[in-house]
Amino acid sequence: MSQNDDGTARPGQGQSQGQHAAPPRNPNAAPPRKQSTAGAWASGGTLFAGVLMLVTGFMDIFQGIAGIAEDDVYTRIGDYVFKFDLTTWGWIHLILGVVLVIAGYGILKGAEWGRVAGITLASLNILFHFLSLPYQPWWSLFSMAVSIFVIWALATDEAYGPDERY
């Protein structure tokens, strides 16, 4: 195929064998977006966040069942301003765990409600684990760190669209 000096094909010249013309682009279509490195991290982070929400939800369910079944499973470490009955904490963690599992499923399915619910529930998870620090300090700190990552991943993923506002 012959070309002009600028590398474009000359009009009236046929394609050489084995080459096909590109299909015409829709002039109304948005230009394709380049995926940035941060966008790739956020997109992969969203999948990971959904899995983490499921795991954290199941762990909260088990933690809730343990708190409901035996009020003396966990021992309080030191004196803390917020004093709650462990059975109450068991029910809080059980309910939060079930809702976290549902939200994690929504995130993995790519539902917008899953993303909004995930950010909200991860925020609540930080709050509840802060309040349960005297009973499980290491698990509470770990769970709060995981929840911070989940919030970041869900809030920065561009797959949901930058034009959507809440």
LOSE-200886 format. One record per atom (N, C-alpha, C, CB): residue in one letter; x, y, z. Coordinates in steps of 0.2 Angstrom, whole numbers, plus 2048, in hexadecimal, padded with zeros to 3 digits. Glycine has a CB too. Layout:
N
AXYZ/...
END
This chain:
166
M8047FA800/M800800800/M805806800/M7FB800806/S80380B7FC/S8078117FC/S804816801/S8078147F5/Q80981A803/Q80781F808/Q80A826807/Q80A81D80F/N80682B809/N809832809/N80F83380D/N80383780B/D81283980D/D81883A811/D81683A818/D81A84180F/D81083B81A/D80E83B821/D80C834824/D808840823/G80C82F820/G80B828822/G804826821/G80C828829/T7FF82B81E/T7F882981D/T7F8826816/T7F482F81E/A7F3821815/A7F281E80F/A7EF823809/A7ED81880F/R7F1822803/R7EF8277FE/R7E88257FC/R7F48277F8/P7E48297FA/P7DD8287F8/P7DE8247F1/P7D982E7F7/G7D981F7F0/G7D981B7EA/G7DD8157EA/G7DA8207E4/Q7E18157EF/Q7E680F7EF/Q7E38097F3/Q7ED8117F2/G7E38037F1/G7E07FE7F4/G7E47FB7FA/G7DF7F87EF/Q7E17F77FE/Q7E57F4804/Q7E97EE801/Q7E07F2809/S7EF7ED804/S7F37E7802/S7EF7E1805/S7FA7E8803/Q7F17DB802/Q7EE7D5804/Q7F07D480C/Q7F07CF800/G7EA7D2810/G7EB7D0817/G7EA7D681B/G7F27CE818/Q7E97DC819/Q7E87E281D/Q7E17E481C/Q7ED7E881B/H7DE7E6821/H7D77E8821/H7D67EF824/H7D27E3825/A7D17F2821/A7D07F9824/A7CD7F982B/A7CC7FD81F/A7CF7FE82F/A7CC7FE836/A7C5800835/A7D080383A/P7C07FD839/P7B97FF839/P7B980783A/P7B57FB83D/P7B480A837/P7B3811839/P7B1813840/P7AE815834/R7B4818843/R7B281984A/R7AC81D84A/R7B881D84D/N7A881C84F/N7A2820851/N7A4827853/N79D81D856/P7A282C84F/P7A4833851/P7A2835858/P7A383884C/N79C83285A/N799834861/N79C830867/N792833860/A7A082B865/A7A382786A/A7A882B86E/A7A5820868/A7A9829875/A7AE82D879/A7B4829877/A7AC82C880/P7BA82D877/P7C082B876/P7C282587B/P7C6830875/P7C6820879/P7C881B87E/P7CC81E883/P7CB81587B/R7CB81C88A/R7CF81F88F/R7D581A890/R7CB81F896/K7DB81E891/K7E181A893/K7E081889B/K7E781E892/Q7E281289C/Q7E28108A3/Q7E88128A6/Q7E08088A4/S7E88168AB/S7EE8198AF/S7F08138B4/S7EC81F8B3/T7F68148B6/T7F880F8BB/T7F480F8C1/T8008108BD/A7F38158C4/A7EE8168CA/A7E78138C8/A7EE81D8CC/G7E58148C2/G7DE8118C1/G7DF8098C0/G7DC8138BA/A7E48068BE/A7E57FF8BE/A7E57FC8C5/A7EB7FD8BA/W7E98008CA/W7E97FE8D1/W7E27FE8D4/W7EE8028D4/A7DF8048D2/A7D88048D5/A7D37FF8D3/A7D580B8D4/S7D47FD8CC/S7CF7F88C9/S7D17F18CC/S7D07F88C2/G7D77F08CD/G7D97E98D0/G7D87EA8D7/G7E17E88CF/G7D87F08DA/G7D77F08E1/G7D07F08E3/G7D97F78E3/T7CB7F18DE/T7C47F08DF/T7C27E98DF/T7C07F48D9/L7C57E58DB/L7C47DE8DB/L7C77DB8E2/L7C87DA8D5/F7CD7DD8E4/F7CF7DB8EA/F7CB7DE8F0/F7D77DE8EB/A7C87E48EF/A7C47E78F5/A7BE7E28F6/A7C27EE8F3/G7BB7E08F0/G7B57DC8F0/G7B77D58F4/G7B27DA8EA/V7BC7D28F3/V7BE7CC8F6/V7C07CE8FD/V7C57C98F3/L7C37D38FF/L7C47D5906/L7BE7D690A/L7C97DB906/M7B97D9906/M7B27DA90A/M7AF7D490B/M7AE7DF905/L7B07CF907/L7AD7C8908/L7B07C590E/L7AD7C4902/V7B77C590E/V7BB7C2913/V7BA7C591A/V7C27C2912/T7BA7CC91A/T7B87D0920/T7B17CE923/T7B97D791F/G7AD7CE91E/G7A67CC920/G7A57C6923/G7A17CD91A/F7A87C1920/F7A87BA923/F7AC7BA92A/F7AB7B591E/M7B17BD92A/M7B57BE931/M7B07C1936/M7BB7C1930/D7AD7C6934/D7A87CA939/D7A37C593B/D7A67D0936/I7A07C1936/I79B7BC938/I79D7B793D/I7987B9931/F7A37B593C/F7A67B0941/F7A77B3948/F7AC7AD93E/Q7AA7B9947/Q7AB7BD94D/Q7A57BF951/Q7AF7C494C/G79F7C094D/G7997C1951/G7967BB954/G7947C494B/I7977B6950/I7947AF953/I7987AE959/I7957AA94E/A79E7AF959/A7A27AD95F/A7A07B2965/A7AA7AE95E/G79F7B8964/G79D7BD969/G7967BB96C/G79D7C4966/I7927B9967/I78B7B796A/I78B7B196E/I7867B7964/A78F7AC96B/A78F7A596F/A7927A5975/A7927A096A/E7977A9976/E79B7A997D/E79D7B097E/E7A17A497C/D79A7B2984/D79B7B9985/D7A27BA988/D7967BC98B/D7A67B598A/D7AD7B698C/D7B27B3987/D7AD7B2993/V7B17B3981/V7B57B197C/V7BB7B697B/V7B27B0975/Y7B97BC97C/Y7BE7C197B/Y7BF7C5982/Y7BD7C6976/T7C67C6984/T7C77C998A/T7C97D1988/T7CD7C698E/R7C67D598C/R7C87DC98B/R7CF7DE98D/R7C27E198E/I7D27E1989/I7D97E398B/I7D97EA98D/I7DE7E2984/G7DB7EB994/G7DB7F2996/G7D47F5997/G7DF7F6992/D7D47FB999/D7CE7FF99A/D7CD803994/D7CF8039A1/Y7C7804992/Y7C580798C/Y7BF80B98D/Y7C4802986/V7BE81198A/V7B981598B/V7B2812989/V7BA81C987/F7B280F983/F7AC80B981/F7AC804983/F7AC80B979/K7A7803988/K7A67FC98A/K79F7FA988/K7A67FD992/F7A07F4984/F79A7F1982/F79A7EA984/F7997F297A/D7947E7984/D7937E0985/D7957DC97F/D78C7DE987/L7997D6980/L79B7D397A/L7967D0976/L7A07CD97C/T7907CE979/T78A7CC975/T7887D1971/T7857C997A/T7887D7973/T7867DD96E/T78B7DD969/T7857E3972/W7917DD96A/W7967DD965/W7957D7960/W79D7DD968/G7947D2963/G7927CC95E/G78D7CD959/G7917C6963/W7877D095C/W7827D1957/W7847D7952/W77C7D395B/I7877DC954/I78A7E1950/I78E7DE94A/I78D7E7954/H7937DA94C/H7987D7947/H7947D2943/H79D7D494B/L78F7CF945/L78C7CA941/L7887CD93C/L7877C6946/I7847D393E/I7807D6939/I7857DA934/I77B7DB93C/L78A7DD936/L78F7E1932/L7927DC92D/L7947E4936/G7947D6930/G7977D192B/G7927CE926/G7997CB92F/V78C7CD927/V7877CB922/V7867D191D/V7807CA925/V7867D791F/V7857DC91A/V78C7DD916/V7837E391E/L7917DC919/L7987DD916/L7987D8910/L79E7DC91B/V7967D2912/V7967CC90D/V7927CE907/V7947C5910/I78C7D1908/I7877D3903/I78B7D88FE/I7817D5905/A78E7DD902/A7917E38FE/A7977E08FA/A7937E8903/G79B7DC8FD/G7A07D98FA/G79E7D58F3/G7A47D48FE/Y7997D28F4/Y7967CE8EE/Y7947D48E8/Y7907CA8F0/G7917D98EB/G78F7DE8E6/G7957E28E3/G78B7E48EA/I79A7E28E6/I7A17E58E4/I7A37E08DE/I7A67E78E9/L7A47DA8E0/L7A67D58DB/L7A27D58D5/L7A77CE8DE/K79B7D68D5/K7977D68D0/K7977DD8CC/K7907D58D2/G79B7E28CE/G79C7E88CB/G7967ED8CC/G79D7E78C4/A7917EB8D1/A78B7F08D2/A78D7F68D5/A7867EC8D6/E78A7FB8D3/E78B8028D6/E7898028DD/E7888088D2/W7847FF8DF/W7827FF8E6/W7877FB8EA/W77B7FB8E7/G78A7F68E7/G7907F38EB/G7957F88ED/G7927ED8E7/R7977FC8E8/R79C8018E9/R79B8068EF/R79E8048E3/V7958088EE/V79280D8F3/V79280A8FA/V78C8118F1/A78F8048FA/A78E800900/A7957FE903/A7897FA8FF/G7997FD8FF/G7A07FB901/G7A4800905/G7A47F88FB/I7A3806902/I7A780C905/I7A380E90C/I7A6812900/T79D80D90C/T79980F912/T79A80A917/T79180F911/L79A803916/L79B7FE91A/L7A27FD91D/L7997F7918/A7A77FF918/A7AE7FF91A/A7AF80491F/A7B3800914/S7AC80A91F/S7AC810924/S7A980D92A/S7A9816921/L7A480A92A/L7A1808930/L7A5802933/L79A80592F/N7A87FE92F/N7AD7F9932/N7B27FC936/N7AF7F492C/I7B5802933/I7BA805937/I7B880793D/I7BD80B933/L7B280A93E/L7AF80D944/L7AE807949/L7A9811942/F7AB802947/F7A97FC94B/F7B07F994E/F7A57F7948/H7B57F894A/H7BB7F594C/H7BF7F9950/H7BF7F3946/F7BE80094F/F7C1805954/F7BE80495B/F7C180C952/L7B880395B/L7B4802962/L7B67FC965/L7AD803961/S7B77F7961/S7B97F0964/S7C07EF965/S7B67EB95F/L7C47F4964/L7CC7F3966/L7CE7F096C/L7CF7FA966/P7CA7F1972/P7CC7EE978/P7CB7E6978/P7C97F197E/Y7C77E4974/Y7C67DC973/Y7CA7D996F/Y7BE7DB972/Q7CC7DC969/Q7D07D9964/Q7D47DE961/Q7CC7D595E/P7DA7E0964/P7DD7E6961/P7E17E595B/P7E37E8966/W7E47DF95A/W7E87DE953/W7E37DD94E/W7EC7D8954/W7DE7D994F/W7D97D8949/W7D57DE948/W7D47D294B/S7D47E294D/S7D07E994B/S7D57ED947/S7CE7EC952/L7DB7EE949/L7E07F2945/L7E07EF93E/L7E67F2948/F7E17E993D/F7E17E6936/F7DB7E7932/F7E37DE937/S7D57E6935/S7CF7E7932/S7CE7EE930/S7C97E5936/M7D07F3934/M7D07FA932/M7D47FC92C/M7D27FF939/A7DA7F992C/A7DF7FA927/A7DC7F7920/A7E67F7928/V7D97F1920/V7D67EE91B/V7D07F3918/V7D37E791C/S7CC7F591D/S7C67FA91B/S7C9800918/S7C27FB921/I7CE80391A/I7D1809917/I7D3807910/I7D780C91B/F7D680290E/F7D8800908/F7D17FF903/F7DC7F9908/V7CC7FC906/V7C67FB902/V7C3801900/V7C17F7907/I7C3806905/I7C080D904/I7C48108FE/I7C081190A/W7CB8108FE/W7CF8138F9/W7CE8108F2/W7D68128FB/A7CE8098F2/A7CD8058EC/A7C68078E9/A7CD7FE8ED/L7C18078ED/L7BA8088EA/L7B98108E8/L7B58068EF/A7BC8148EC/A7BB81B8EA/A7BF81E8E4/A7BD81F8F0/T7C581A8E2/T7C981C8DD/T7C88188D7/T7D081C8DF/D7C48138D6/D7C380F8D0/D7BF8148CB/D7C08098D2/E7C28158C5/E7BF8198C0/E7BA8158BC/E7C481B8BC/A7BA80E8BD/A7B580A8B9/A7AE80C8BA/A7B68038BB/Y7AC80F8C0/Y7A68118C2/Y7A48188BE/Y7A58118C9/G7A981B8BC/G7A78218B8/G7A98278BC/G7A08218B6/P7AD82C8BA/P7AE8328BE/P7A88378BD/P7B48368BB/D7A38368B9/D79E83B8B8/D7988398BD/D79B83A8B1/E7988348C0/E7938328C5/E7948368CC/E79382A8C6/R78F8398CE/R78F83D8D4/R78A83A8D9/R78E8448D3/Y78C83B8E0/Y7878388E5/Y78583E8E9/Y78B8338E9/
END
